[in-house]
Structures are given as C-alpha cells and as structure tokens.
C-alpha cells in the first residue's frame, strides 16, 4: 500500500522523524507497523518500553551524498535515489541552483515585457511615455540660467523696435509698446495639416553678448508618406521680423530675447520671435523648438568621443589658417577623413567662405556642413554600446533646451514608431536661384548692419513658399 507523501518529512537536522516503512525484527502485537500483513507475537518488546535498536537501519542510512543520493553503502535497488526501495515520494532529487532559477525567471519576464512593449499599442505607449518623461526631466540640465542672455550692444543702434515681446504660456507672442499696450500687427494663420507636425531646431552663436542663430532647421514628421523632412533655412535670408524692420533671419532671436533678465526668459522670448518670423515668412505652423548654443554643441561632440568628417583641401587649409577653430592647438586638420573633436567640428559647421567637399559655397555650403555633422552625430550615437546608452543620452539631452511638453514629445515618438518612420529627406529655402545676393559688404536697405544678405522679391518668396509646401505637405505641382 502506497503511503501518503506527508508520512515522511524532514526535520531541521536533515533526518527523518518517522521512516514510516521501516521494518523491525519484532513488531508490537496487534500492530502492523510496516504494512506487510505480519503481526508480531505478544511480548516482543519489554514491558518497560525500552525498545531495542534496529540493526537494519542506522542514522547513516538517511544521510545524503554530495550528488543528492544516498551513500554508496545504502540500498538503492531502483536507482532512483531512494534508499531501501521504499517510498519514492520521500526521496530528494537535485534541481537547478537558485541563481539559475532566478535568472530564468528574470529572462522570461524580460521576454514577456519586450513582447508587450513592442507588440502592443499599450506597451509602446508605456515606453514612449517613459522616454518622454526622461527627455523632459533632463532637457537643459547642463545649461545655466545665464546662458542666452543678450546684451543691448548686440542690437544695432539704428534699429528701433516697435515694442518688446511678451510670450504667453502656450508660446504665442504679443508685441508690447513702451506704455504696456499691445502693438497691432497683422499676422497670418500659418498652414497646418493633421498629418504633418513641424518643429524648429536651431543653434546659437553667442559672442560678446550676441545671440545669432547660425543653424536653423525645420523638422517635419509626415504620416502620409511616412518621412521626416528636414528643411534648412538660410540664415542670411532678408525677412520681415514682427515688431522690427526687415533684417537677416538669424537676428530674430536676439531681438526677441533683448532685455530678458534670465536665460530661461531669453530662450522663451528669443525662440518665440524666431518661430513667429518663420511662420509669417514661409506659412508653416511650428509646434515647438529645441536649441543648443555653441558651447553646448562642442560638449555634445566631445561627449560622443568626436565625429568623422571628410574635408576638402580648401576646407582643411581654411580651418587651419583662420579662427573658425577657436583653439589654435586644434588647427591641425588635413584633407580627407578626420576625427574631429568638439572645437574642430564647431569651426567646420561655421565655414561658409570656401566651398565644401562637393562644391557648395556660401550659406548653402554651410547648411550642407551642418547636415553632415548631424548625420555623423546620429551615426556615432547609434554605434554606442547598449550599456553606455542611458548615461550618454542623459548627458546629451542636458545640453538641449526645448519648450516641448512631455505630451508633445510622447506624441512625436509615437508618430515615428507606430508609423515606422525612418526615412529622411532634405530641402532648403530659398532654393535654387529664387533669390538674389545683396552684393554689398556695407549698407543694405539703409542699414550698415545688414551685409551680404539674401534677398527675395515678393514673387520669389511665393515660389519658395509653394516649393516648401510641396516638400512638407506633399502639395501637387501646379
């Protein structure tokens, strides 16, 4: 008869309290202790209760060897690790080590989480929300409150604003005169479409209290053709700046930030006026911005460990003989491929007076260089070891300032991931020959501070707006 699994159990010392199926030479009368159907004779045990020890089983019979089975001296006829061929349920078999079990459980949990996170809408939403919170929490952490302050000396004395800029919480701006009244200006409602979201990215050149935007780019996420459109805006383009007279596009930020008392206020006001200027010029709705200044740009490159850029002979010679690379010790680049540090890469993206490798010159050449460095940054980031990715990302984000909300960041990530948007396309405005160069190193349009600017006639401006809308919104050719 098979006994219950609860008949045999171990004590803390590792031995059985009751073997249960052990045989004794003499069994008490009337009791079948071993279940063999044989009952002992009366008087087999003394009346004083002092029962003799069994010679058949000793304490050693129940000890285990290192392999989990009984010692060689025990009887294991079945070879199942149970001594004496008795109750199998009482035997102990060796299992996986505890560490291995924990590892398997953890691996299984990771696999299940990955399947949920990547394979379900709710999972992807959770991941995008986590990333958005991470970005928003760390953005701008490595910039000080004095960054982006603009000196009054940065604004030419012959330019008189109609008023200062007041930025609302939603990013909209008002032009306020010296008496605190709103200056009425006619603004168009820039074009927007449900399938396109556009952001502004710009880099600030801050020298002697100035804050010119040397790099200006629109990034548009299009869910109709599942592409990311990058449009470079030539910084020297002559445009109407709300609240001011016409001037170069790259001066709008400084005019908006003028008079700010903190870096945060300067960034908000400067970016708001730059966005408003672009929206009113090119008729494209901008949902938010991200920016870095020159100092942060160099630190980003250095944190990545440098980037690989191919230089032409003219570029290399120019960088080694001018102050575009601000540290003289770094003026040692050569024609061909170079591993540039932050200071060298900063000099490279600023060059415009010599042609790029490939022939582009002037401001067009500069935008080409900027896109090449951006691509090099992305390539270097993608090659980062997984174990270093978290700390690297945290550091890089800390150099970037943005007004995007956590929800906006999550929405952008969701659009890209859910639609599988990994293709990028590039464009620039003004494009082709739809502008003219002022051709003057001195005064243009009455201001000695506006030099070598790119001028569009009204007709040329409309041509550029149509071309930009075809690129971003997929408008058909007329």
WOSUL-V824416 format. One record per residue. N is the residue number from 0. RES is the residue in one small letter. PHI is phi in whole degrees, -180 to 180 (* if undefined). PSI is psi in radians with two decimals (999 if undefined). D_FIRST is the distance of its C-alpha to the first C-alpha in whole Angstrom. Layout:
[[N/RES/PHI/PSI/D_FIRST] [N/RES/PHI/PSI/D_FIRST]]
//
This chain:
[[0/x/*/2.24/0] [1/x/-79/2.31/4] [2/x/-90/2.84/6] [3/x/-66/2.60/10] [4/x/-66/-0.28/13] [5/x/-87/-0.10/15] [6/x/-70/-0.54/13] [7/x/-110/2.30/15] [8/x/-151/2.79/18] [9/x/-99/2.59/22] [10/x/-98/3.09/25] [11/x/-65/-0.33/28] [12/x/-90/0.02/29] [13/x/91/0.01/26] [14/x/-110/2.75/23] [15/x/-79/2.40/20] [16/x/-71/-0.70/20] [17/x/-140/1.95/17] [18/x/-65/-0.47/15] [19/x/80/-0.90/12] [20/x/-111/0.27/10] [21/x/-69/2.56/14] [22/x/-100/2.45/15] [23/x/-117/2.59/18] [24/x/-63/-0.76/20] [25/x/-120/2.18/20] [26/x/-106/2.53/18] [27/x/-61/2.59/20] [28/x/-63/2.39/20] [29/x/81/0.05/18] [30/x/-127/2.25/15] [31/x/-101/1.49/12] [32/x/-69/-0.57/12] [33/x/-104/0.12/10] [34/x/69/0.39/7] [35/x/-96/0.09/9] [36/x/83/0.01/11] [37/x/-105/2.35/14] [38/x/-110/2.37/16] [39/x/-73/2.79/19] [40/x/-73/2.72/23] [41/x/-62/2.55/25] [42/x/80/0.26/27] [43/x/-68/-0.45/25] [44/x/-119/2.53/26] [45/x/-66/2.70/29] [46/x/-68/-0.33/30] [47/x/-80/0.01/32] [48/x/78/0.11/28] [49/x/-90/1.58/29] [50/x/-81/2.48/26] [51/x/-74/2.65/27] [52/x/-71/2.60/25] [53/x/-83/2.34/23] [54/x/-81/-0.18/24] [55/x/-83/-0.61/21] [56/x/-124/2.39/21] [57/x/-126/3.04/24] [58/x/-60/-0.57/25] [59/x/-68/-0.41/26] [60/x/-64/-0.39/23] [61/x/-104/0.11/22] [62/x/-82/2.64/25] [63/x/-107/2.55/26] [64/x/-83/3.07/29] [65/x/-64/-0.45/31] [66/x/-86/0.08/29] [67/x/93/-0.05/26] [68/x/-111/3.02/24] [69/x/-68/2.77/24] [70/x/-61/2.79/27] [71/x/-57/-0.51/28] [72/x/-75/-0.19/27] [73/x/-84/2.81/23] [74/x/-93/1.99/20] [75/x/-131/1.23/19] [76/x/-63/-0.50/19] [77/x/-87/-0.20/18] [78/x/66/0.40/21] [79/x/-105/0.18/19] [80/x/85/0.11/20] [81/x/-111/2.13/17] [82/x/-68/2.51/18] [83/x/73/0.13/16] [84/x/62/0.41/14] [85/x/-87/-2.37/11] [86/x/-70/1.97/10] [87/x/-61/-0.57/13] [88/x/-65/-0.36/13] [89/x/-86/-0.16/15] [90/x/-76/2.66/17] [91/x/-113/2.19/21] [92/x/-110/2.52/23] [93/x/-72/2.26/27] [94/x/-110/-2.96/28] [95/x/-68/2.56/32] [96/x/-59/2.70/34] [97/x/-59/-0.71/35] [98/x/-62/-0.68/39] [99/x/-67/-0.69/38] [100/x/-63/-0.78/36] [101/x/-62/-0.70/39] [102/x/-62/-0.74/41] [103/x/-65/-0.71/39] [104/x/-63/-0.77/39] [105/x/-63/-0.77/43] [106/x/-61/-0.75/43] [107/x/-62/-0.70/42] [108/x/-65/-0.71/43] [109/x/-63/-0.76/47] [110/x/-63/-0.78/46] [111/x/-62/-0.72/45] [112/x/-66/-0.73/48] [113/x/-63/-0.74/51] [114/x/-62/-0.76/50] [115/x/-68/-0.78/50] [116/x/-67/-0.66/53] [117/x/-96/-0.44/55] [118/x/-100/-0.11/54] [119/x/-126/2.66/54] [120/x/-66/-0.73/57] [121/x/-65/-0.65/56] [122/x/-65/-0.79/55] [123/x/-64/-0.65/58] [124/x/-63/-0.69/60] [125/x/-63/-0.81/58] [126/x/-64/-0.77/58] [127/x/-65/-0.64/62] [128/x/-65/-0.70/62] [129/x/-63/-0.80/61] [130/x/-63/-0.73/63] [131/x/-62/-0.76/66] [132/x/-64/-0.68/65] [133/x/-63/-0.79/65] [134/x/-65/-0.86/69] [135/x/-65/-0.64/70] [136/x/-67/-0.65/69] [137/x/-99/-0.22/71] [138/x/-60/2.27/74] [139/x/77/0.10/77] [140/x/-65/-0.41/75] [141/x/-99/0.21/77] [142/x/-112/2.51/81] [143/x/-91/2.91/83] [144/x/-73/-0.17/85] [145/x/-94/-0.15/88] [146/x/-64/2.48/87] [147/x/76/0.14/89] [148/x/-68/2.47/92] [149/x/-116/2.21/95] [150/x/-76/2.57/98] [151/x/-61/-0.43/101] [152/x/-68/-0.31/103] [153/x/-75/-0.27/101] [154/x/-99/2.10/102] [155/x/-54/2.45/106] [156/x/-69/-0.33/109] [157/x/-90/0.10/110] [158/x/-106/2.09/107] [159/x/-115/2.05/107] [160/x/-74/2.69/104] [161/x/-75/-0.30/104] [162/x/174/-3.12/102] [163/x/-98/2.99/98] [164/x/-103/2.27/95] [165/x/-113/2.16/93] [166/x/-106/2.16/89] [167/x/-79/2.98/87] [168/x/-64/-0.51/83] [169/x/-86/0.09/82] [170/x/93/-0.18/85] [171/x/-71/2.68/88] [172/x/-122/2.70/91] [173/x/-129/2.56/94] [174/x/-99/2.10/97] [175/x/-111/2.30/99] [176/x/-83/-3.10/103] [177/x/-67/-0.27/104] [178/x/-96/0.06/105] [179/x/87/0.14/101] [180/x/-96/2.60/101] [181/x/-73/2.31/100] [182/x/-85/2.16/102] [183/x/-77/2.16/101] [184/x/-137/2.49/100] [185/x/-89/1.94/100] [186/x/-109/2.43/96] [187/x/-81/2.74/95] [188/x/-89/1.82/91] [189/x/-62/2.66/89] [190/x/-70/2.44/87] [191/x/-144/2.66/84] [192/x/-135/2.62/81] [193/x/-61/-0.48/78] [194/x/-95/0.11/76] [195/x/-133/2.30/78] [196/x/-127/2.22/78] [197/x/-118/2.37/80] [198/x/-123/2.73/80] [199/x/-107/2.31/83] [200/x/-122/2.29/82] [201/x/-147/2.71/85] [202/x/-117/2.40/86] [203/x/-103/2.28/89] [204/x/-97/1.96/92] [205/x/-115/1.80/92] [206/x/-132/2.18/96] [207/x/55/0.78/98] [208/x/82/0.00/97] [209/x/-83/2.97/96] [210/x/-154/1.28/93] [211/x/-93/2.49/94] [212/x/-91/1.68/91] [213/x/-75/-0.49/92] [214/x/-123/2.17/89] [215/x/-134/2.17/88] [216/x/-145/2.39/85] [217/x/-96/2.33/84] [218/x/-118/2.02/80] [219/x/-115/2.20/79] [220/x/-96/2.04/76] [221/x/-112/2.01/76] [222/x/-91/0.00/73] [223/x/-82/-0.81/75] [224/x/-108/0.14/76] [225/x/52/1.00/73] [226/x/-136/2.79/75] [227/x/-109/2.09/76] [228/x/-100/2.16/80] [229/x/-110/2.06/82] [230/x/-115/2.03/86] [231/x/-82/2.27/88] [232/x/-104/2.10/91] [233/x/-65/2.17/94] [234/x/-65/-0.46/95] [235/x/-89/0.13/98] [236/x/-65/2.33/99] [237/x/-85/2.00/101] [238/x/-136/2.88/100] [239/x/-85/2.16/101] [240/x/-103/2.07/99] [241/x/-53/2.24/98] [242/x/89/-0.12/101] [243/x/-136/3.04/103] [244/x/-80/3.09/105] [245/x/-64/2.57/104] [246/x/-166/-3.10/102] [247/x/-67/2.53/100] [248/x/-58/-0.62/96] [249/x/-72/-0.10/95] [250/x/-94/-0.13/97] [251/x/-63/-0.71/95] [252/x/-59/-0.85/93] [253/x/-61/-0.65/95] [254/x/-67/-0.66/97] [255/x/-71/-0.64/94] [256/x/-81/-0.18/93] [257/x/-54/2.23/97] [258/x/88/-0.05/97] [259/x/-66/2.56/93] [260/x/-97/-0.30/92] [261/x/-132/2.81/89] [262/x/-62/-0.69/87] [263/x/-63/-0.72/85] [264/x/-68/-0.71/88] [265/x/-62/-0.76/89] [266/x/-64/-0.76/86] [267/x/-64/-0.82/86] [268/x/-73/-0.74/90] [269/x/-63/-0.83/90] [270/x/-65/-0.65/88] [271/x/-63/-0.75/88] [272/x/-71/-0.64/92] [273/x/-63/-0.77/91] [274/x/-62/-0.80/89] [275/x/-61/-0.68/91] [276/x/-63/-0.78/94] [277/x/-67/-0.75/92] [278/x/-60/-0.75/90] [279/x/-74/-0.46/94] [280/x/-81/-0.81/95] [281/x/-111/0.03/93] [282/x/58/0.93/91] [283/x/-136/2.22/88] [284/x/-74/2.28/85] [285/x/-112/2.22/84] [286/x/-89/-0.30/80] [287/x/172/-3.13/80] [288/x/-140/2.85/81] [289/x/-140/2.47/80] [290/x/-145/2.73/82] [291/x/-138/2.61/82] [292/x/-98/3.04/86] [293/x/-58/-0.77/87] [294/x/-61/-0.76/85] [295/x/-68/-0.64/82] [296/x/-60/-0.80/82] [297/x/-62/-0.70/83] [298/x/-68/-0.60/80] [299/x/-63/-0.82/78] [300/x/-61/-0.80/79] [301/x/-65/-0.65/78] [302/x/-65/-0.54/75] [303/x/-77/-0.21/74] [304/x/90/0.32/75] [305/x/92/2.91/78] [306/x/-132/2.69/79] [307/x/-97/2.12/80] [308/x/-133/2.40/84] [309/x/-93/2.24/86] [310/x/-111/2.53/90] [311/x/-82/2.92/93] [312/x/-63/-0.72/96] [313/x/-65/-0.70/98] [314/x/-63/-0.82/95] [315/x/-62/-0.78/94] [316/x/-64/-0.71/98] [317/x/-65/-0.75/98] [318/x/-67/-0.53/95] [319/x/-82/-0.22/96] [320/x/-120/0.11/100] [321/x/-127/3.12/99] [322/x/-96/0.28/98] [323/x/-62/-0.67/95] [324/x/-88/1.84/93] [325/x/-67/-0.53/94] [326/x/-91/2.00/92] [327/x/-57/-0.50/95] [328/x/-66/-0.32/92] [329/x/-98/0.07/90] [330/x/-86/1.17/93] [331/x/-141/0.56/92] [332/x/-81/2.85/91] [333/x/-134/2.82/91] [334/x/-64/2.42/92] [335/x/107/-2.81/88] [336/x/-77/2.35/85] [337/x/-132/2.53/85] [338/x/-96/1.76/82] [339/x/-90/2.39/83] [340/x/-85/-3.09/83] [341/x/-61/-0.75/83] [342/x/-66/-0.69/87] [343/x/-70/-0.73/88] [344/x/-65/-0.62/86] [345/x/-64/-0.75/87] [346/x/-63/-0.70/91] [347/x/-62/-0.80/90] [348/x/-74/-0.20/89] [349/x/-90/-0.30/92] [350/x/-66/2.38/95] [351/x/-144/-0.15/97] [352/x/-93/-0.06/100] [353/x/-129/2.70/99] [354/x/-72/2.65/97] [355/x/-78/2.99/93] [356/x/-67/1.88/92] [357/x/123/-0.23/92] [358/x/108/-0.18/96] [359/x/-72/2.56/95] [360/x/-134/3.05/98] [361/x/54/-2.51/98] [362/x/-68/-0.45/96] [363/x/-67/-0.72/94] [364/x/-65/-0.64/94] [365/x/-65/-0.73/92] [366/x/-66/-0.58/90] [367/x/-63/-0.79/89] [368/x/-62/-0.71/88] [369/x/-62/-0.75/86] [370/x/-67/-0.62/84] [371/x/-65/-0.70/83] [372/x/-69/-0.69/82] [373/x/-60/-0.78/80] [374/x/-63/-0.67/78] [375/x/-66/-0.66/78] [376/x/-63/-0.82/76] [377/x/-61/-0.76/74] [378/x/-62/-0.76/73] [379/x/-67/-0.68/73] [380/x/-64/-0.73/70] [381/x/-66/-0.42/68] [382/x/-90/0.05/68] [383/x/-69/2.47/66] [384/x/-61/2.50/63] [385/x/-58/-0.62/60] [386/x/-69/-0.37/60] [387/x/-101/-0.09/63] [388/x/-66/-0.71/64] [389/x/-64/-0.91/63] [390/x/-65/-0.65/66] [391/x/-64/-0.82/68] [392/x/-60/-0.75/68] [393/x/-60/-0.77/68] [394/x/-66/-0.77/71] [395/x/-65/-0.76/73] [396/x/-62/-0.55/73] [397/x/-63/-0.33/74] [398/x/-93/-0.04/78] [399/x/-107/2.29/78] [400/x/-104/2.45/79] [401/x/-151/2.66/78] [402/x/-105/0.11/79] [403/x/-68/2.42/76] [404/x/-80/2.90/73] [405/x/-58/-0.71/70] [406/x/-67/-0.68/69] [407/x/-64/-0.71/72] [408/x/-64/-0.76/70] [409/x/-63/-0.72/67] [410/x/-63/-0.72/69] [411/x/-64/-0.79/71] [412/x/-63/-0.71/67] [413/x/-64/-0.73/66] [414/x/-59/-0.77/69] [415/x/-68/-0.82/68] [416/x/-72/-0.87/65] [417/x/-66/-0.49/64] [418/x/-100/0.03/67] [419/x/59/0.79/66] [420/x/-89/1.80/70] [421/x/-129/0.04/70] [422/x/-97/2.29/74] [423/x/-116/2.58/77] [424/x/-132/2.64/81] [425/x/-122/2.65/84] [426/x/-156/2.92/87] [427/x/-147/2.63/90] [428/x/-133/2.51/93] [429/x/-61/2.57/96] [430/x/-103/2.83/95] [431/x/50/-2.25/97] [432/x/-110/0.53/101] [433/x/-88/0.72/101] [434/x/-165/2.98/102] [435/x/-132/2.64/105] [436/x/-88/2.34/106] [437/x/-59/-0.51/108] [438/x/67/0.29/109] [439/x/-124/2.31/111] [440/x/-87/-0.10/110] [441/x/-113/-2.01/112] [442/x/-84/2.39/112] [443/x/-133/2.28/111] [444/x/54/0.68/111] [445/x/88/-0.09/113] [446/x/-117/2.15/110] [447/x/-73/-0.13/111] [448/x/-93/-0.07/107] [449/x/-106/1.85/106] [450/x/-128/2.57/106] [451/x/48/0.89/105] [452/x/-96/2.80/103] [453/x/-101/2.08/102] [454/x/-111/2.31/104] [455/x/-113/2.34/103] [456/x/-73/2.97/105] [457/x/-59/-0.71/104] [458/x/-67/-0.72/104] [459/x/-67/-0.63/102] [460/x/-63/-0.76/100] [461/x/-64/-0.64/99] [462/x/-62/-0.69/98] [463/x/-70/-0.66/95] [464/x/-62/-0.79/94] [465/x/-64/-0.73/93] [466/x/-65/-0.72/92] [467/x/-65/-0.69/90] [468/x/-68/-0.61/88] [469/x/-64/-0.67/88] [470/x/-72/-0.84/86] [471/x/-83/-0.83/84] [472/x/-97/-0.04/84] [473/x/66/0.58/84] [474/x/-62/2.54/87] [475/x/-73/2.73/89] [476/x/-65/2.46/92] [477/x/-83/999/95]]
//
